[in-house]
């Protein structure tokens, strides 16, 4: 994860997250950056979920986030395996608390015939 | 050989799939009001959708990103949220109009009550999309939509004044009723450049796992498919000019449009026209409902895909189900699908820059596209169309108000 310089605003923020199995499990909704005055700021975590939308887009973001359920998940930077056109993670989505909406809905979907292979 | 066959089949499906209720309404109405004077606008619109579809397909092939992924990454959260909200509203209006169109064609074919047929159509779509594979659906609706070619035969049979038709390709402004002329011009552009087509197209490219070696296929698809679809749009306008304008009929009902094929071709023409409209509008309903689900899923980072069964992408599936239910509510109020179409097209024009500006930015971005970024031709055309899009977006709603939605 070191060596090459990247623009986190353009290459990380708002990008797709893929878990270790290539499952789409959210977008990078915000970043947690640490470092005081005089220090080099460091990205410590990826913040995922509608709960972070308010800080991105004011009242309309808050409203959209509220409609979206307001969930917040923090993924530590050390769990990132690769920055490609998507952000690839080292662990599974369920383990990281991501993609929970799909996981919760799946049992209901399964009850309807014809829902999958 | 297989590839050629695949391309041919894809293009056939595209002809049937290009024309939706927006094209039907605006092309025939423009012909019935201004004869062949607006033919050139159809050409401008078709080239526009080609240029931007080609860019979207290329972005999908090179970066593996569908439109809304790219929009959010490139223009940021706030602008992307605005684009999402406006596109979902326009999409839902379009979906409701298309479903209304399906119910009207079914009604004219069967004689059953309109509202029953709305419910039947929506339940039918829900079940078929849930259970069957998308490939099959796309082909069936694409080939069924080919019955629309009856309008091309009708256009020739009606014996239009071809010299006048030819003159219609030269850009000009009408001598009288300039506002109404401008309103129709904007509607025709909007109908040809409907944004849901590019959302749908680019998401399909990502799902088909296009890579840079598919760029040629993408180009061929965009150019051939839309050219042939554009011919059908022109045929509709000719029917409008050669039949409805001459007889002073204003086609305010979808059934009237089908009569455009009956007059020159008899009962068979009418039947083919109604079946063609049914499949064209039905196919467009499916494309629209998926586009709405793609955009939301891509904005939120959910699993998505039309080839995925609902189990693989539950929230995506829930989204399209909810969209169908909302559309059901809208159509059941009894709102006229033709009027709904006009509003959907004009609102979509007002929101066009939100879709097409980010696409142009992304297709030009070296970081995404490397050596596949826009060449000079794509950029010149892209910029010219950007100016066109900005102008029409700003004038669309004022013109709609001034002309009372084309009524005077």
Interface residues (C-beta under 8 A of the other chain):
Chain A: X10 X11 X13 X14 X15 X16 X17 X23 X24 X25 X26 X27 X29 X48 X50 X53 X56 X57 X58 X60 X61 X64 X68 X85 X86 X99 X101 X102 X105 X106 X108 X109 X110 X112 X113 X114 X115 X116 X117
Chain B: X63 X64 X65 X69 X72 X73 X76 X77 X78 X80 X81 X82 X85 X130 X131 X299 X300 X301 X302 X303 X304 X309 X310 X311 X312 X313 X314 X315 X317 X318 X367 X368
